[in-house]
């Protein structure tokens, strides 16, 4: 079954004078472009909050960009190693929801 948006796309190409061959080529281009884009880190990646770099933390954690990851590293450098995952809540900008969302991706 063809989705409405796909059908509308093909219909617009045909009505504009483009043939089915051109429509098929137009559909293939986005798929090919998506295949060449870098893939995100493996969802099963587990990183140590005590040893990971800011880049590693940002890549592995959901909802964490480089700025928040750097805040984690800075906190660790200032106060020492984390003794438990929940201690991440003490880092400015990191809340309980963020810690819970990433608990399966983190270790000490």
Secondary structure, 3 states (H helix, E strand, C coil): CCCHHHHHHHHHHHHCCCCHHHHHHHHHHHHHHHHHCCCCCCCCCCEECCCCCHHHHHHHCCCCCHHHHHHHHHHHHHHCCCCCHHHHHHCCCCCHHHHHHHHHHEEC
